[in-house]
Amino acid sequence: MAYHVSQSTINRQRMKTVSLWSLQRTASAVMHALKTVTDPMSQNMKEVYANGAQNEYYNLVSLGPEV
């Protein structure tokens, strides 16, 4: 009987842990999606970083006087 009770307690704790982990992962994914949707520059900046100076948006920005 004691073994059954301890296993039940362990399984209940395991379910709580997995549920909390799953909730954290879901919240993280939702926050990432919201950040991506609400930040319109994020996609442009990723393109600039990936393409370097060949990107037309990057070439339009003057960073200082020409030398």
N, C-alpha and C positions, 0 to 999 in steps of 0.2 A: 504494500500500500504506500509506503514512504517513497519508493522508487517512482511510482506513478505520479505522485504529487510533485516531486522534484522535477520530473520530466515535463509535467504540465506547466510548471513555473518557468522552466528554461524555455520552453516553446513560446510561451506568452511574451517573455522578454525578447526573444528572437524576432517575433512578429512586430513588436514595438520598434525595435531597432531598424528592421528592414523598412517598415512603414515610414519612419522618420527620414531615413536615407532617401527613399523614393520621393518623399515630399520635398526634400532639399534639392534633389536633382531637377524635379519639375519646376520648382520656383526659380532655380538658376536658369533653366532654359527659357522660361517666360520672361525673366528680366533681360536676358540677352536679346530675345526677339523684340521686346519693347525698345531697348536701347538702339537696335539697328533700325527700327521703323521710325523712331523719333529723331534720329540724328542723320539728316540727309547728306551731310558731308562725309560720313564714315565710308561710304562706298567710293566716293571720289578720291578720298585720301588713300584708300587701299589701292586704287588704280594708279595713282601717282607713285606710290611706293613700289608697286610691282613693275611699272613701265619706266620709271626713272624720268630723265629729262626728255624723252621722246613723247611724252604725253602733252597734248595741246593745252590743257589747263595749266600745267606747270610752266610752260613757255610764256604764258601771258602774264605771269606774276613777275614783277621786277623786285629783286632782292637787294638791289643797291646800284650804285653808278657803274657803268661799264668801264672796264679798265683797259 
